[in-house]
Amino acid sequence: MSVTISTDVFCDQCGNWIEGVTGAKPRHKEARRVAKEAGWSYHPSHGYQDLCPPCAADKMRAKEVPQ
């Protein structure tokens, strides 16, 4: 018997997700690297939230519009 762990990244805004990495240990850094290569965002300007590309774009547009 073997066990594998899937470490995926979920958007903190909408719940969308991207498949990260699978292996014997959880690997959040590698999963975030995979997500970043696909256009995802994890940055201080977004409150250290994992954001899918559409949500990251919405967040940036909201900062550009004076409120």
N, C-alpha and C positions, 0 to 999 in steps of 0.2 A: 504494500500500500504506500502511496505517496501523497503528499499534501502540497498544493501550490497556493500561493496568495496572490490575488489580483489587486494591484494598487491603481485605482482609477481616480480621475479628477472630476469633481462635480462643480458646476457653476453655483456660486453662493447667491446669485440673483434669481435665476430662473430654474435651476435644477437640471439643466442640460448636462451631459457628461461625455467624457472622452476616455476611451480605453487607454490605460497607462502601460504598466509593465506587469509581468507575471513571473513569479519565482518563489524561492524557498523563504524569503524574508520580505516584509513590507519595505518598499523603496520609494518614499514620497519625493525625494529629490529627482530621481530618474523619471517618475511619472509627470512631475511638473515640467521637466525638460521636454518630454514628448509633447505635452500640451502647449508649451511655449512655441515649439516648432510648428504647431498647427494654428498659431495665432491667438492662443489664450494669454491672459494677463494675470500676473500675481505681483502687485507692486504697491509701495507705500501710498501712492496717490489714489489708489483704489481701496485703501483701508486694509491692505493685505488680504483681500478677498480673491478667490479664484474666480475669474470671469471669462465666459466664452466670448468669442469675437463680437457677436452682436451686442451683448450686454456691456462689454468694454467700450464699444463705440458709443452706446447710449450714455454711459457715464461721462465720457469725454465731451459729448455734445452738451450735456447738462451743465458741465463746468464752464463752457463757453458762453452760455446764455445767462445774462445778468438776471438775478432774481430779487 
